[in-house]
């Protein structure tokens, strides 16, 4: 990024000057681990056992 003299009469660029990719919260927490995918029927049986 540079400094611009607004009075010089040159056009001022407008738009994306640079982009950085930052990890999302889930990417930070999970890292390289793959989350477990539960089948819809599993949740009810687990809740019935523990509640």
N, CA, C and O atoms as a Maestro MAE file, in Angstrom:
{
 s_m_m2io_version
 :::
 2.0.0
}

f_m_ct {
 s_m_title
 :::
 protein
 m_atom[204] {
  # First column is atom index #
  i_m_mmod_type
  r_m_x_coord
  r_m_y_coord
  r_m_z_coord
  i_m_residue_number
  s_m_chain_name
  s_m_pdb_residue_name
  s_m_pdb_atom_name
  i_m_atomic_number
  :::
  1 25 0.846 -1.175 0.000 1 A "UNK " " N  " 7
  2 3 0.000 0.000 0.000 1 A "UNK " " CA " 6
  3 2 0.887 1.232 0.000 1 A "UNK " " C  " 6
  4 15 1.944 1.254 0.629 1 A "UNK " " O  " 8
  5 25 0.452 2.232 -0.698 2 A "UNK " " N  " 7
  6 3 1.238 3.463 -0.768 2 A "UNK " " CA " 6
  7 2 0.430 4.649 -0.303 2 A "UNK " " C  " 6
  8 15 -0.777 4.556 -0.081 2 A "UNK " " O  " 8
  9 25 1.117 5.770 -0.158 3 A "UNK " " N  " 7
  10 3 0.440 6.999 0.234 3 A "UNK " " CA " 6
  11 2 0.001 7.739 -1.023 3 A "UNK " " C  " 6
  12 15 0.666 7.677 -2.057 3 A "UNK " " O  " 8
  13 25 -1.118 8.435 -0.926 4 A "UNK " " N  " 7
  14 3 -1.651 9.149 -2.066 4 A "UNK " " CA " 6
  15 2 -1.765 10.623 -1.741 4 A "UNK " " C  " 6
  16 15 -2.211 11.004 -0.659 4 A "UNK " " O  " 8
  17 25 -1.353 11.452 -2.699 5 A "UNK " " N  " 7
  18 3 -1.538 12.897 -2.571 5 A "UNK " " CA " 6
  19 2 -2.854 13.222 -3.265 5 A "UNK " " C  " 6
  20 15 -2.942 13.185 -4.492 5 A "UNK " " O  " 8
  21 25 -3.857 13.534 -2.491 6 A "UNK " " N  " 7
  22 3 -5.200 13.711 -3.038 6 A "UNK " " CA " 6
  23 2 -5.330 14.960 -3.909 6 A "UNK " " C  " 6
  24 15 -6.282 15.056 -4.684 6 A "UNK " " O  " 8
  25 25 -4.420 15.907 -3.812 7 A "UNK " " N  " 7
  26 3 -4.514 17.127 -4.591 7 A "UNK " " CA " 6
  27 2 -3.776 17.088 -5.911 7 A "UNK " " C  " 6
  28 15 -3.834 18.068 -6.653 7 A "UNK " " O  " 8
  29 25 -3.076 15.998 -6.251 8 A "UNK " " N  " 7
  30 3 -2.282 15.922 -7.475 8 A "UNK " " CA " 6
  31 2 -3.113 15.746 -8.738 8 A "UNK " " C  " 6
  32 15 -2.594 15.948 -9.836 8 A "UNK " " O  " 8
  33 25 -4.349 15.386 -8.622 9 A "UNK " " N  " 7
  34 3 -5.178 15.191 -9.801 9 A "UNK " " CA " 6
  35 2 -5.099 13.792 -10.371 9 A "UNK " " C  " 6
  36 15 -5.804 13.486 -11.332 9 A "UNK " " O  " 8
  37 25 -4.265 12.936 -9.813 10 A "UNK " " N  " 7
  38 3 -4.204 11.551 -10.285 10 A "UNK " " CA " 6
  39 2 -5.410 10.787 -9.760 10 A "UNK " " C  " 6
  40 15 -5.993 11.135 -8.733 10 A "UNK " " O  " 8
  41 25 -5.762 9.754 -10.480 11 A "UNK " " N  " 7
  42 3 -6.882 8.928 -10.036 11 A "UNK " " CA " 6
  43 2 -6.464 8.113 -8.817 11 A "UNK " " C  " 6
  44 15 -5.340 7.620 -8.733 11 A "UNK " " O  " 8
  45 25 -7.376 7.987 -7.898 12 A "UNK " " N  " 7
  46 3 -7.125 7.220 -6.681 12 A "UNK " " CA " 6
  47 2 -7.725 5.831 -6.871 12 A "UNK " " C  " 6
  48 15 -8.922 5.706 -7.130 12 A "UNK " " O  " 8
  49 25 -6.906 4.785 -6.747 13 A "UNK " " N  " 7
  50 3 -7.440 3.432 -6.931 13 A "UNK " " CA " 6
  51 2 -8.400 3.073 -5.798 13 A "UNK " " C  " 6
  52 15 -8.136 3.335 -4.625 13 A "UNK " " O  " 8
  53 25 -9.503 2.474 -6.179 14 A "UNK " " N  " 7
  54 3 -10.483 2.025 -5.203 14 A "UNK " " CA " 6
  55 2 -10.711 0.538 -5.443 14 A "UNK " " C  " 6
  56 15 -10.929 0.112 -6.578 14 A "UNK " " O  " 8
  57 25 -10.660 -0.234 -4.392 15 A "UNK " " N  " 7
  58 3 -10.885 -1.668 -4.516 15 A "UNK " " CA " 6
  59 2 -10.080 -2.410 -3.474 15 A "UNK " " C  " 6
  60 15 -9.676 -1.845 -2.457 15 A "UNK " " O  " 8
  61 25 -9.855 -3.667 -3.736 16 A "UNK " " N  " 7
  62 3 -9.104 -4.512 -2.808 16 A "UNK " " CA " 6
  63 2 -7.619 -4.290 -3.061 16 A "UNK " " C  " 6
  64 15 -7.124 -4.547 -4.159 16 A "UNK " " O  " 8
  65 25 -6.920 -3.817 -2.050 17 A "UNK " " N  " 7
  66 3 -5.480 -3.591 -2.177 17 A "UNK " " CA " 6
  67 2 -4.704 -4.870 -1.898 17 A "UNK " " C  " 6
  68 15 -3.704 -5.151 -2.558 17 A "UNK " " O  " 8
  69 25 -5.165 -5.642 -0.922 18 A "UNK " " N  " 7
  70 3 -4.540 -6.921 -0.615 18 A "UNK " " CA " 6
  71 2 -5.553 -7.780 0.126 18 A "UNK " " C  " 6
  72 15 -6.508 -7.269 0.710 18 A "UNK " " O  " 8
  73 25 -5.338 -9.075 0.096 19 A "UNK " " N  " 7
  74 3 -6.203 -10.000 0.814 19 A "UNK " " CA " 6
  75 2 -5.335 -10.927 1.639 19 A "UNK " " C  " 6
  76 15 -4.256 -11.338 1.213 19 A "UNK " " O  " 8
  77 25 -5.814 -11.247 2.810 20 A "UNK " " N  " 7
  78 3 -5.162 -12.262 3.630 20 A "UNK " " CA " 6
  79 2 -6.215 -13.275 4.032 20 A "UNK " " C  " 6
  80 15 -7.368 -12.924 4.282 20 A "UNK " " O  " 8
  81 25 -5.817 -14.510 4.090 21 A "UNK " " N  " 7
  82 3 -6.734 -15.556 4.518 21 A "UNK " " CA " 6
  83 2 -6.407 -15.900 5.955 21 A "UNK " " C  " 6
  84 15 -5.274 -16.256 6.279 21 A "UNK " " O  " 8
  85 25 -7.399 -15.792 6.808 22 A "UNK " " N  " 7
  86 3 -7.229 -16.147 8.213 22 A "UNK " " CA " 6
  87 2 -8.108 -17.352 8.504 22 A "UNK " " C  " 6
  88 15 -9.204 -17.472 7.956 22 A "UNK " " O  " 8
  89 25 -7.632 -18.246 9.367 23 A "UNK " " N  " 7
  90 3 -8.440 -19.428 9.679 23 A "UNK " " CA " 6
  91 2 -9.703 -19.058 10.447 23 A "UNK " " C  " 6
  92 15 -9.712 -18.124 11.249 23 A "UNK " " O  " 8
  93 25 -10.759 -19.805 10.186 24 A "UNK " " N  " 7
  94 3 -12.008 -19.597 10.914 24 A "UNK " " CA " 6
  95 2 -11.876 -20.173 12.317 24 A "UNK " " C  " 6
  96 15 -10.899 -20.858 12.621 24 A "UNK " " O  " 8
  97 25 -12.852 -19.898 13.167 25 A "UNK " " N  " 7
  98 3 -12.836 -20.424 14.531 25 A "UNK " " CA " 6
  99 2 -12.783 -21.952 14.517 25 A "UNK " " C  " 6
  100 15 -12.019 -22.559 15.268 25 A "UNK " " O  " 8
  101 25 -13.599 -22.569 13.658 26 A "UNK " " N  " 7
  102 3 -13.628 -24.022 13.584 26 A "UNK " " CA " 6
  103 2 -12.280 -24.582 13.138 26 A "UNK " " C  " 6
  104 15 -11.833 -25.602 13.662 26 A "UNK " " O  " 8
  105 25 -11.636 -23.934 12.190 27 A "UNK " " N  " 7
  106 3 -10.327 -24.398 11.733 27 A "UNK " " CA " 6
  107 2 -9.289 -24.290 12.841 27 A "UNK " " C  " 6
  108 15 -8.422 -25.155 12.964 27 A "UNK " " O  " 8
  109 25 -9.368 -23.235 13.650 28 A "UNK " " N  " 7
  110 3 -8.435 -23.089 14.767 28 A "UNK " " CA " 6
  111 2 -8.650 -24.178 15.803 28 A "UNK " " C  " 6
  112 15 -7.690 -24.773 16.292 28 A "UNK " " O  " 8
  113 25 -9.912 -24.442 16.141 29 A "UNK " " N  " 7
  114 3 -10.228 -25.410 17.192 29 A "UNK " " CA " 6
  115 2 -9.952 -26.838 16.731 29 A "UNK " " C  " 6
  116 15 -9.334 -27.619 17.454 29 A "UNK " " O  " 8
  117 25 -10.411 -27.177 15.529 30 A "UNK " " N  " 7
  118 3 -10.282 -28.548 15.054 30 A "UNK " " CA " 6
  119 2 -8.894 -28.861 14.512 30 A "UNK " " C  " 6
  120 15 -8.437 -29.999 14.619 30 A "UNK " " O  " 8
  121 25 -8.228 -27.896 13.943 31 A "UNK " " N  " 7
  122 3 -6.924 -28.157 13.343 31 A "UNK " " CA " 6
  123 2 -7.069 -29.125 12.185 31 A "UNK " " C  " 6
  124 15 -7.862 -28.891 11.273 31 A "UNK " " O  " 8
  125 25 -6.319 -30.197 12.213 32 A "UNK " " N  " 7
  126 3 -6.364 -31.200 11.147 32 A "UNK " " CA " 6
  127 2 -7.335 -32.331 11.462 32 A "UNK " " C  " 6
  128 15 -7.525 -33.224 10.636 32 A "UNK " " O  " 8
  129 25 -7.955 -32.309 12.645 33 A "UNK " " N  " 7
  130 3 -8.876 -33.378 13.031 33 A "UNK " " CA " 6
  131 2 -10.153 -33.303 12.209 33 A "UNK " " C  " 6
  132 15 -10.612 -32.218 11.852 33 A "UNK " " O  " 8
  133 25 -10.708 -34.441 11.919 34 A "UNK " " N  " 7
  134 3 -11.954 -34.522 11.165 34 A "UNK " " CA " 6
  135 2 -13.089 -34.707 12.167 34 A "UNK " " C  " 6
  136 15 -13.042 -35.633 12.977 34 A "UNK " " O  " 8
  137 25 -14.103 -33.852 12.131 35 A "UNK " " N  " 7
  138 3 -15.209 -34.001 13.083 35 A "UNK " " CA " 6
  139 2 -16.016 -35.271 12.815 35 A "UNK " " C  " 6
  140 15 -16.122 -35.727 11.677 35 A "UNK " " O  " 8
  141 25 -16.576 -35.824 13.872 36 A "UNK " " N  " 7
  142 3 -17.385 -37.034 13.762 36 A "UNK " " CA " 6
  143 2 -18.766 -36.651 13.241 36 A "UNK " " C  " 6
  144 15 -19.361 -35.674 13.695 36 A "UNK " " O  " 8
  145 25 -19.258 -37.411 12.308 37 A "UNK " " N  " 7
  146 3 -20.597 -37.162 11.778 37 A "UNK " " CA " 6
  147 2 -21.536 -38.212 12.367 37 A "UNK " " C  " 6
  148 15 -21.356 -39.412 12.156 37 A "UNK " " O  " 8
  149 25 -22.538 -37.744 13.107 38 A "UNK " " N  " 7
  150 3 -23.514 -38.644 13.702 38 A "UNK " " CA " 6
  151 2 -24.679 -38.852 12.751 38 A "UNK " " C  " 6
  152 15 -25.070 -37.949 12.012 38 A "UNK " " O  " 8
  153 25 -25.217 -40.044 12.784 39 A "UNK " " N  " 7
  154 3 -26.428 -40.315 12.022 39 A "UNK " " CA " 6
  155 2 -27.597 -39.739 12.806 39 A "UNK " " C  " 6
  156 15 -27.530 -39.692 14.034 39 A "UNK " " O  " 8
  157 25 -28.655 -39.304 12.156 40 A "UNK " " N  " 7
  158 3 -29.784 -38.689 12.863 40 A "UNK " " CA " 6
  159 2 -30.369 -39.559 13.969 40 A "UNK " " C  " 6
  160 15 -30.807 -39.017 14.984 40 A "UNK " " O  " 8
  161 25 -30.396 -40.873 13.822 41 A "UNK " " N  " 7
  162 3 -30.972 -41.761 14.827 41 A "UNK " " CA " 6
  163 2 -30.104 -41.917 16.065 41 A "UNK " " C  " 6
  164 15 -30.623 -42.250 17.130 41 A "UNK " " O  " 8
  165 25 -28.815 -41.689 15.962 42 A "UNK " " N  " 7
  166 3 -27.904 -41.905 17.079 42 A "UNK " " CA " 6
  167 2 -28.141 -40.947 18.234 42 A "UNK " " C  " 6
  168 15 -27.972 -41.336 19.390 42 A "UNK " " O  " 8
  169 25 -28.513 -39.751 17.968 43 A "UNK " " N  " 7
  170 3 -28.612 -38.727 19.005 43 A "UNK " " CA " 6
  171 2 -29.702 -39.079 20.013 43 A "UNK " " C  " 6
  172 15 -29.481 -38.948 21.217 43 A "UNK " " O  " 8
  173 25 -30.852 -39.514 19.562 44 A "UNK " " N  " 7
  174 3 -31.947 -39.849 20.476 44 A "UNK " " CA " 6
  175 2 -31.555 -40.995 21.404 44 A "UNK " " C  " 6
  176 15 -31.821 -40.926 22.604 44 A "UNK " " O  " 8
  177 25 -30.930 -42.045 20.877 45 A "UNK " " N  " 7
  178 3 -30.540 -43.175 21.726 45 A "UNK " " CA " 6
  179 2 -29.476 -42.764 22.737 45 A "UNK " " C  " 6
  180 15 -29.486 -43.252 23.868 45 A "UNK " " O  " 8
  181 25 -28.577 -41.896 22.362 46 A "UNK " " N  " 7
  182 3 -27.550 -41.412 23.292 46 A "UNK " " CA " 6
  183 2 -28.194 -40.594 24.397 46 A "UNK " " C  " 6
  184 15 -27.844 -40.752 25.566 46 A "UNK " " O  " 8
  185 25 -29.128 -39.723 24.046 47 A "UNK " " N  " 7
  186 3 -29.807 -38.910 25.054 47 A "UNK " " CA " 6
  187 2 -30.623 -39.772 26.010 47 A "UNK " " C  " 6
  188 15 -30.641 -39.509 27.213 47 A "UNK " " O  " 8
  189 25 -31.294 -40.788 25.499 48 A "UNK " " N  " 7
  190 3 -32.092 -41.667 26.357 48 A "UNK " " CA " 6
  191 2 -31.221 -42.424 27.351 48 A "UNK " " C  " 6
  192 15 -31.653 -42.673 28.476 48 A "UNK " " O  " 8
  193 25 -30.017 -42.792 26.963 49 A "UNK " " N  " 7
  194 3 -29.113 -43.512 27.867 49 A "UNK " " CA " 6
  195 2 -28.576 -42.610 28.970 49 A "UNK " " C  " 6
  196 15 -28.390 -43.066 30.098 49 A "UNK " " O  " 8
  197 25 -28.328 -41.352 28.670 50 A "UNK " " N  " 7
  198 3 -27.629 -40.472 29.608 50 A "UNK " " CA " 6
  199 2 -28.522 -39.480 30.328 50 A "UNK " " C  " 6
  200 15 -28.053 -38.771 31.219 50 A "UNK " " O  " 8
  201 25 -29.788 -39.408 29.971 51 A "UNK " " N  " 7
  202 3 -30.660 -38.440 30.658 51 A "UNK " " CA " 6
  203 2 -31.699 -39.186 31.468 51 A "UNK " " C  " 6
  204 15 -32.534 -38.564 32.124 51 A "UNK " " O  " 8
  :::
 }
 m_bond[203] {
  # First column is bond index #
  i_m_from
  i_m_to
  i_m_order
  :::
  1 1 2 1
  2 2 3 1
  3 3 4 2
  4 3 5 1
  5 5 6 1
  6 6 7 1
  7 7 8 2
  8 7 9 1
  9 9 10 1
  10 10 11 1
  11 11 12 2
  12 11 13 1
  13 13 14 1
  14 14 15 1
  15 15 16 2
  16 15 17 1
  17 17 18 1
  18 18 19 1
  19 19 20 2
  20 19 21 1
  21 21 22 1
  22 22 23 1
  23 23 24 2
  24 23 25 1
  25 25 26 1
  26 26 27 1
  27 27 28 2
  28 27 29 1
  29 29 30 1
  30 30 31 1
  31 31 32 2
  32 31 33 1
  33 33 34 1
  34 34 35 1
  35 35 36 2
  36 35 37 1
  37 37 38 1
  38 38 39 1
  39 39 40 2
  40 39 41 1
  41 41 42 1
  42 42 43 1
  43 43 44 2
  44 43 45 1
  45 45 46 1
  46 46 47 1
  47 47 48 2
  48 47 49 1
  49 49 50 1
  50 50 51 1
  51 51 52 2
  52 51 53 1
  53 53 54 1
  54 54 55 1
  55 55 56 2
  56 55 57 1
  57 57 58 1
  58 58 59 1
  59 59 60 2
  60 59 61 1
  61 61 62 1
  62 62 63 1
  63 63 64 2
  64 63 65 1
  65 65 66 1
  66 66 67 1
  67 67 68 2
  68 67 69 1
  69 69 70 1
  70 70 71 1
  71 71 72 2
  72 71 73 1
  73 73 74 1
  74 74 75 1
  75 75 76 2
  76 75 77 1
  77 77 78 1
  78 78 79 1
  79 79 80 2
  80 79 81 1
  81 81 82 1
  82 82 83 1
  83 83 84 2
  84 83 85 1
  85 85 86 1
  86 86 87 1
  87 87 88 2
  88 87 89 1
  89 89 90 1
  90 90 91 1
  91 91 92 2
  92 91 93 1
  93 93 94 1
  94 94 95 1
  95 95 96 2
  96 95 97 1
  97 97 98 1
  98 98 99 1
  99 99 100 2
  100 99 101 1
  101 101 102 1
  102 102 103 1
  103 103 104 2
  104 103 105 1
  105 105 106 1
  106 106 107 1
  107 107 108 2
  108 107 109 1
  109 109 110 1
  110 110 111 1
  111 111 112 2
  112 111 113 1
  113 113 114 1
  114 114 115 1
  115 115 116 2
  116 115 117 1
  117 117 118 1
  118 118 119 1
  119 119 120 2
  120 119 121 1
  121 121 122 1
  122 122 123 1
  123 123 124 2
  124 123 125 1
  125 125 126 1
  126 126 127 1
  127 127 128 2
  128 127 129 1
  129 129 130 1
  130 130 131 1
  131 131 132 2
  132 131 133 1
  133 133 134 1
  134 134 135 1
  135 135 136 2
  136 135 137 1
  137 137 138 1
  138 138 139 1
  139 139 140 2
  140 139 141 1
  141 141 142 1
  142 142 143 1
  143 143 144 2
  144 143 145 1
  145 145 146 1
  146 146 147 1
  147 147 148 2
  148 147 149 1
  149 149 150 1
  150 150 151 1
  151 151 152 2
  152 151 153 1
  153 153 154 1
  154 154 155 1
  155 155 156 2
  156 155 157 1
  157 157 158 1
  158 158 159 1
  159 159 160 2
  160 159 161 1
  161 161 162 1
  162 162 163 1
  163 163 164 2
  164 163 165 1
  165 165 166 1
  166 166 167 1
  167 167 168 2
  168 167 169 1
  169 169 170 1
  170 170 171 1
  171 171 172 2
  172 171 173 1
  173 173 174 1
  174 174 175 1
  175 175 176 2
  176 175 177 1
  177 177 178 1
  178 178 179 1
  179 179 180 2
  180 179 181 1
  181 181 182 1
  182 182 183 1
  183 183 184 2
  184 183 185 1
  185 185 186 1
  186 186 187 1
  187 187 188 2
  188 187 189 1
  189 189 190 1
  190 190 191 1
  191 191 192 2
  192 191 193 1
  193 193 194 1
  194 194 195 1
  195 195 196 2
  196 195 197 1
  197 197 198 1
  198 198 199 1
  199 199 200 2
  200 199 201 1
  201 201 202 1
  202 202 203 1
  203 203 204 2
  :::
 }
}
